[in-house]
Amino acid sequence: MDSPELVFLHIPKTAGTSQQTMFNEHYGRDKVFWIGRDCDPDVRRYPAAAIAGRPIVGGHKHLAFYPRSLDPLYCALVRDPVERAISLFVYYTRPELANSERERRIREAHISEWVRRGLDPDSMTASIRNCRPFRREITNFQCRYLSRGRATFASVQKSLQGHDFLVGSVAAHGLFHAQLAELLDWAEAPPLQANRSRDDYARSFLQDAALVARIAELNTEDEKLVQWVTGEQRGLWLAIGERRRRCRRLRALPLRPGLRRVRNWQWEDAPELWPPRERDVLPWPLSRMLVAEPARVVYMPSPGRADAGIKRMMLELSRVAHQDALRLLGIDRVVGEYVTGLVLGDRSPAEVEQIAAAEDYFRFAIVYEPVARLVEIYHSRFVTLREQLPRWPRLYELLAAAQGRAEPDCALGISFRQFVTTLASGKYAHPLWQRQSRCLPWPDTCDRLYRPDQLALLERDLARHCGVSVHIERPQDGAGLCPPFEGPAPASVAHADTPAGELPADAALWLGELVDAALYQLIRAYYPRDFKLYNRCADNPLEETPA
């Protein structure tokens, strides 16, 4: 990120200090560049080199200070020009009204300089007449801040064309804060109030009709601006060209933990969180490899019961934004349609080459025993969920083919032999039962292959090699992972040809009675490389973690 995502135009005495404090709290001081704090307040040119990498920029600088080529969200607060002028005069002349000792010292430092310029601490009227710099700061100054040309409301409207911006009013600061928090995905909280003067300091000034009239006379354009925002725009002047694109960029900023809004994310929200995925440059399965940085871990996924827990672990180890939404909406579904940064296909060609050449990444995969894998699929989809098969067209198509019916009987279902024989025909491809060797075309590039019952070993290896402490979620149902098939297969079994709807209610009575010798040989013939991959994992016995 070379240019900022948000620029706050801090018009003096319009709650900008409060806004700076909130930016610091939400993103950390190192992510916020503030003119006057991080560089000389009198800097004349936009300090691009110093700002590079900071997503938030603010300070007492006009819109014209910022290059037209930038594409941030510009934000500002405006204030009744009479109230703002009085507040500025009090700030310069009444340090005893400060709310803190630090602020009092800052205000005191201004007095002598402003007196030298002609400011009269005892008379605001005389100060307006005799102090040209002060008069300039209270004369249509808000229009000057929001314009690239003249200090007029018409120039403000013209200057802001082509920019995304949010302009609120101090009188309705809560409304401005709520809209900004929604765009940035901040947790709900009231706006801060910093750098405010104590006491009812404005009363005596407002009672001076001549003074009020003089200030109003100097601010006819600012009055138009403030009235436009508070009146016609109902307290908030918001213009964003592509809202979804802007929200994606703003919500990807690195919020501190616990400060992001808790939402019940819906699929309709996804376009505001991630850009849509276009045609993959990388071929599958490389494009769907998960990369977690800075942990330096790469996972080559293969469909199976352990996959979901490992993907959630990879998400936690990554730096990708909106992790809560990814979990809720489904990692597979989201990365299939949107660019999140979690998979290798989201990277640029240069980044892919860098990851491929790096020697410090830990690359791993899970390999499932082929027979147990098919038993698991049959049990979960074609027995337990057989009444829901019409929801999955390709599974429903296999069911119809196995039964030889255009409209299959879901209640009856199919036997395990029908399931295996039909999928082994090769006519009904599906990610659930595709060959694992297709997901892992280059298994030798992995640092280690694991069985699904070796997740504890994987956790230990990640701690050893990557220095990360993780817990991989195991399947939540009571059945757990199906155990590896232990041969030799018998010549006949009790339930290989029993339709799903006629199997005993207790799965323990039939799970071990599905695979006979003929089915075992058919599965071995269909998945020859998968058996070899799994046997490589079997050579890695699960070791106890040292005490």
C-alpha positions, 0 to 999 in steps of 0.5 A, spaced: 500 500 500 503 506 497 497 511 498 493 512 503 486 509 503 483 515 508 485 522 508 482 526 514 482 534 512 482 536 519 479 543 519 481 547 525 476 546 531 472 541 528 473 535 532 479 533 528 483 531 535 478 526 537 478 523 530 485 522 530 485 519 537 480 514 534 484 512 528 490 511 533 486 506 537 483 502 532 489 501 527 495 503 532 499 509 531 504 506 526 498 506 521 496 513 522 500 519 519 498 525 522 501 532 519 504 536 524 506 530 528 509 525 523 512 531 519 513 539 519 506 542 520 509 547 515 511 542 509 509 544 503 509 538 498 505 531 500 511 527 503 509 521 499 515 517 501 514 518 509 507 516 508 508 510 504 505 504 507 500 508 512 493 507 510 490 513 514 493 520 513 490 526 516 492 533 519 491 541 518 492 541 510 487 543 505 484 538 499 489 542 494 495 539 498 494 532 496 495 530 489 489 529 484 492 522 483 490 519 490 484 515 491 482 515 498 476 516 502 476 524 504 473 525 510 472 532 514 467 535 519 464 542 518 462 547 524 457 553 524 462 558 522 461 563 528 462 557 533 468 555 530 471 562 530 470 563 537 473 556 539 479 558 535 480 565 538 479 562 545 484 556 543 489 561 542 488 566 548 485 562 554 490 556 555 487 556 562 480 553 559 484 546 557 482 540 559 489 537 561 496 540 563 499 538 556 494 541 552 495 547 556 502 548 555 501 547 547 496 553 548 500 557 552 506 556 546 501 559 541 500 566 545 506 570 544 507 568 537 499 570 535 500 577 540 506 578 535 502 577 529 497 582 532 492 578 536 489 582 542 487 576 547 482 581 550 478 583 544 476 578 539 473 584 535 480 588 535 484 581 533 479 580 527 481 588 525 488 588 526 491 581 526 490 579 518 493 571 519 487 570 524 482 574 520 484 569 514 483 563 519 476 565 520 474 567 513 471 562 509 476 557 512 472 551 511 471 552 504 478 553 503 480 547 506 475 543 502 477 546 495 482 546 490 480 553 488 477 559 491 474 559 498 467 558 495 461 553 496 461 552 489 468 551 488 468 546 494 462 542 490 466 542 484 473 540 487 470 534 490 467 531 484 471 525 482 473 524 489 469 519 494 468 523 500 464 524 507 463 530 510 459 531 517 458 536 522 460 537 529 453 539 531 451 532 528 458 528 530 454 522 532 451 521 525 458 522 522 462 517 526 456 512 525 457 512 518 464 512 518 464 506 523 460 503 518 464 504 512 470 502 516 467 496 520 468 499 527 465 496 533 459 500 535 461 506 540 460 513 541 465 518 538 471 521 543 471 528 545 478 531 545 481 537 546 475 541 548 475 547 552 472 547 559 467 552 561 461 555 557 466 560 554 462 562 548 456 565 552 459 572 552 462 572 545 455 570 542 452 576 546 456 581 542 451 582 536 456 586 532 462 581 533 457 575 531 455 580 525 462 581 523 464 573 523 458 572 519 459 577 514 466 574 513 463 567 512 458 567 507 461 561 503 462 557 509 455 558 511 452 556 505 457 549 506 454 548 513 447 549 511 448 545 505 451 539 510 446 540 516 440 542 512 439 539 505 444 533 506 441 532 513 447 532 517 451 528 512 454 529 505 456 522 502 458 521 495 461 514 494 462 512 486 463 504 487 461 503 494 462 496 494 469 497 492 470 502 497 468 498 503 472 492 501 478 497 501 476 500 507 474 494 511 481 490 509 485 495 513 488 492 519 484 493 525 486 492 532 483 485 535 476 486 538 475 493 535 471 490 528 464 490 528 460 483 530 455 481 524 451 476 522 454 476 515 450 474 509 452 472 503 449 478 500 455 482 504 460 478 500 461 483 495 463 489 500 468 484 503 472 481 497 473 483 490 470 477 485 474 472 482 476 472 475 479 467 471 484 463 474 491 464 472 494 458 475 491 451 474 487 447 479 489 444 484 495 449 485 490 455 485 487 452 491 493 451 495 492 455 502 498 460 504 498 462 511 503 468 512 507 470 516 507 463 519 510 460 512 505 454 511 502 451 505 496 446 505 495 442 499 487 440 500 484 434 499 477 433 500 475 429 506 473 429 514 480 433 516 480 438 511 475 443 514 478 443 521 485 444 517 482 450 513 480 454 519 487 453 522 490 456 516 485 462 516 487 463 523 494 463 521 493 468 515 493 475 515 487 475 511 481 480 512 474 479 515 476 472 518 469 472 521 465 472 515 470 467 512 468 462 517 461 464 517 460 464 510 464 458 508 471 458 506 470 453 500 465 457 497 468 464 499 475 463 496 471 459 490 468 466 488 472 472 491 479 474 492 481 473 499 488 472 499 488 465 502 489 461 496 495 461 492 491 463 486 490 470 489 497 472 488 501 475 483 505 471 478 511 474 482 509 472 489 507 465 486 514 464 484 517 467 490 513 462 494 515 456 490 522 458 490 522 459 498 525 454 502 522 456 509 515 454 507 512 448 511 508 444 505 503 439 507 497 435 505 492 430 508 491 423 505 485 418 506 485 411 506 481 410 499 476 404 502 475 408 508 474 414 504 468 411 500 465 408 506 465 415 509 462 418 503 457 413 502 455 413 510 454 421 510 451 422 503 448 416 501 445 413 507 444 419 513 442 424 508 439 420 502 433 424 503 436 431 501 440 428 495 436 432 490 439 438 493 446 436 490 445 435 482 451 431 481 450 426 487 442 425 485 445 424 478 449 418 480 443 415 485 439 415 479 444 412 474 445 406 480 438 405 480 436 405 473 431 410 474 429 417 471 426 419 478 430 415 483 427 413 490 431 417 495 428 413 501 430 406 498 437 409 496 442 405 493 447 399 496 455 400 497 456 396 491 451 400 487 455 406 489 462 404 488 460 400 481 457 407 479 463 412 481 468 407 478 465 407 471 468 414 471 462 417 468 460 421 474 466 425 477 465 429 483 470 432 488 468 428 494 471 422 490 476 424 485 482 421 485 487 424 491 493 424 486 489 429 482 489 434 488 497 432 489 500 432 483 507 433 486 507 429 492 514 430 493 514 437 494 510 436 500 515 436 506 510 431 509 504 427 508 499 425 514 493 421 515 487 424 518 488 420 524 495 424 525 493 431 526 496 431 533 503 429 529 501 435 524 500 440 530 507 438 533 510 439 527 508 446 526 510 448 533 517 445 531 518 447 524 514 454 524 514 456 531 506 456 531 501 453 537 495 451 534 489 446 535 486 443 529 478 442 530 476 434 529 470 432 526 464 434 531 460 428 530 460 422 535 462 417 529 469 421 528 473 419 522 472 412 519 478 408 521 483 405 515 480 399 512 484 393 514 484 387 509 484 382 507 477 383 505 472 377 506 469 373 500 462 376 502 459 381 507 452 382 510 451 389 507 454 390 501 448 389 497 443 392 502 440 398 500 441 404 504 434 405 506 434 397 509 440 398 513 440 397 520 439 404 524 445 402 528 451 404 523 456 400 527 452 393 525 453 395 518 459 399 517 464 393 517 460 389 513 460 393 506 467 391 503 468 384 500 474 382 496 470 384 489 469 391 491 476 391 495 479 390 488 475 394 484 477 400 489 484 398 488 484 398 481 480 405 481 485 408 486 492 405 485 496 412 486 492 413 492 493 407 495 501 408 494 500 415 497 497 413 503 502 407 504 507 413 504 503 416 510 503 409 514 510 409 514 510 415 519 507 412 525 504 417 530 509 419 535 508 422 542 509 429 544 515 429 548 514 431 556 
